[in-house]
Amino acid sequence: MTKTPTGRVIATALGPDLVLTRSFRADIDDVWASITEPERTGRWFGTWTGDGAPGNTIMVTMTFEEEGPAIGMRIDKCEPPHVLAVSAEDEYGSWRLEARLSTETAGTLLTFTQHIDDLDSVSGTGPGWEYYLDNLVAAIAGSPAPSFDDYYPELKEYYAKAADACR
């Protein structure tokens, strides 16, 4: 089953951003815990070890990647329960990520942003973030996790066009 893409690539004064949102029928503290507590992040993204304080580097082991090594991820900003910003570098490039949570009538809204250094990478990272964020939705709802095959390569063209429109 192919998923409908939800992300967009937008131009900002600091460069392009890939932005995706998800709504949760859960309170903000529950969603915050799901994106910050190692045992909960492991349900949808990856587990981590270390001191998760701003300025520190944690080691993240991706749960859904085959034999992926732990990568160092720096905590750039942590303002519970509203803002988490992290950055990392690996063989795939530079990752500058931000999660913003806000309360809405029916629960919590997550606005996820990847600050983009290379627009050519968006055709791969866009489908990946769609998958991981839907994993987060499933983890919080207690639903079965989606299949990555529903996201990639099906959403690749959408994200390539979104990146091209931002050039």
N, C-alpha and C positions, 0 to 999 in steps of 0.2 A: 504494500500500500504506500503510494507516494504521498509525502507530506506537502502541505502548502507552505511556501516560504513566508516568513514573517519579518525578516530583517531588512534593514535598509542601510545604504552607504551614504553618509552625508559629509559635505565639506564643512570644515570648521576653520577658524583662524589658525589653529595649530596643526592642521592637516586632516585627512579623511578619518572618519570613524565608522565602524560597523556597529549598528545599534539594534538590539533585539529586546523585546519585552515579553514578560509572562505575568499572568494574574493568578493568584492563589486564593483559595477559600481557606486561608489559614492566617493566624495573626502574625504580625511583623516579627515578634520574638521567635516564633517557630521557624519562619523562613530564614531569619538571621542565623539561628542555630544550624540550619541545614546548609548554609554556605560558609560557616566558620568552624564548626566542631568536627574534628578529624573523623570520628566514627560516622557522622552524618554525611560529610562530604564524600566519604568512601562509597556511599550508596548510589551516588549519581556521577561522580567525577573521579576522585582519587583521595586516598588517605594522606595525611601529612604528619610530620613530627617536627618538633622544635618549639621555640618560644614565639608564639604568634603575635608579638607586639610590633607596633610600627618601628620601622628601621631594621628589623631583624629579618633573617632569611630562614625559611622553613624548607624542608625537603618533602616534595610531593611525589607520590607514586601513583601513576594513573591506573585506575581500576579496570578500565575497559580497553586498554591498549595491550597488545601482545608483547610481553617481555620488555616493557618500557622501563628504562632506568629511572630512578628518582631524580627529579630536577630541582634545583634551587629556585625558590620563588621569594622575592623580597616583598615584605608588607610595607607598602608605601603610605597607606592611609587606612585607619580603622576607627570609625566613629559609630559604635553600636547604638541602635540597630539600623543605621541608615546608610552608611557608606563603607565599602571595602574596596581598596585599590591595591593591586599587586603587579609585579613585573618580573619577567624572567627572560633568559636567553638560552636557546638550545640550537640543535642542528637545523631546525626549521625556521629560525629567525628570532626576532625580538617580540616579546609579548607584553603589552601594557593593557591591563584589564581593569575594569571598574564595574562594581555592582552597586546600584542605588536602590534602596527600598523605601516605599512610601505606603501609608495606609490609605486604602480606598474603601468605599461603602461595603463591598462584599468580602474584604480581606486585605491582601497585600499585593502591590504592584512591584515587580522587579524590572528595572531598566539596566540591561547589561550592555557595556560598551567595550569594544576592542579598538584602541587607538592604532591605526594602521600605518605602517612604515612602507609597505609594498602592496600596492593595489592588486598586483597579479596574484597575490596569495589569497585574496578574498574568495575566489571560486572554490577553494578547498576548506578554508576556515569557516566560511558562512554555513555550509551544510553541517560541519562539525559542531558549531555552537548551537545550531537548531537541535541537533541530536542530544547534546549534553543538557541543554535547558529543558527539553522534553523529558529527559531522564530525571531531572530535578522535580519537575511537575509530578511525574509518576512516583518518585520516592516520597514526596510529601503527602500525596493522595493515597499511598499504599497500593498503587496500581502496578501492573506488569510494566517492565521497562520496554521502550521501543527497540526496534532493530535498526542498526546503522544503515542497513541496505535500503531502508525506506527514504534515506536522506542523500546518500551518495552512491552513484553519481547523478541521481535525478535532479538535485538542486544546484548542481555545479553551474549550469548555463545561466540560471537566474542570477546567481551571485557574480558571475563574470560580467553580465550586462549591467548589473548595479554598480560594479566597480568602474566599468567603462564610462558610465554616465557621470561619474564623479571626477573624471580626468579633466 
